[in-house]
Amino acid sequence: MIIAVWILLSAALSLFVLMAVALLAVPDLYTRLHFLTPAATIGAALVAAAIVVEESASQAGIKAILVAVILIV
């Protein structure tokens, strides 16, 4: 289980870093917002999935799912 958590968190971190580099490379404001959207949605979902894997159906896991759903919507 720990390995799955590390894989999910590593994927989220690499996505955040990739989006930060892309943010520096793009000159237009609206294109920057376009590059930030996947980091805000997919990255948050990956972090929430890691919390759910670690904590299972506890209070922290349910809260992580709710936060991910709110960020995706």
C-alpha positions in Angstrom: 0.0 0.0 0.0 2.8 2.4 0.8 4.2 1.9 -2.7 0.9 2.9 -4.3 0.7 6.0 -2.1 4.3 7.0 -3.2 3.4 6.4 -6.9 0.3 8.5 -6.7 2.1 11.3 -4.8 5.1 11.2 -7.2 2.7 11.4 -10.2 1.0 14.4 -8.6 4.2 16.1 -7.8 5.6 15.6 -11.3 2.4 17.0 -12.7 2.7 20.1 -10.5 6.3 20.6 -11.5 5.6 20.1 -15.2 2.8 22.6 -15.0 5.0 25.1 -13.2 7.6 24.9 -16.0 4.9 25.2 -18.6 3.6 28.3 -16.8 7.0 29.9 -17.2 7.3 29.1 -20.9 3.9 30.5 -22.0 3.6 34.3 -22.5 -0.2 34.7 -22.7 -2.4 35.0 -19.6 -5.2 32.8 -20.9 -2.8 30.1 -22.1 -1.3 30.1 -18.6 -4.7 29.5 -17.1 -5.2 26.7 -19.6 -1.9 25.1 -18.4 -2.9 25.4 -14.7 -6.2 23.6 -15.1 -4.8 20.0 -15.3 -2.6 20.6 -12.2 -5.6 21.8 -10.2 -7.9 19.0 -11.2 -5.8 15.9 -11.9 -3.1 16.7 -9.3 -5.7 17.2 -6.6 -7.4 13.9 -7.6 -4.1 12.1 -7.4 -3.4 13.5 -3.9 -6.9 12.6 -2.8 -6.5 9.1 -4.2 -3.2 8.7 -2.2 -5.0 9.7 0.9 -7.8 7.3 0.3 -5.4 4.5 -0.3 -3.5 5.3 2.9 -6.5 6.0 5.1 -9.2 3.9 3.3 -12.8 4.8 4.3 -12.0 6.8 7.4 -13.0 10.4 8.0 -9.8 11.7 6.3 -10.5 9.5 3.2 -14.0 10.8 2.9 -12.9 14.4 3.3 -10.2 13.9 0.6 -12.8 12.6 -1.8 -15.1 15.5 -1.1 -12.3 18.1 -1.6 -11.3 16.4 -4.9 -14.9 16.5 -6.1 -15.2 20.1 -5.2 -12.0 21.0 -7.0 -12.9 19.0 -10.1 -16.4 20.7 -10.3 
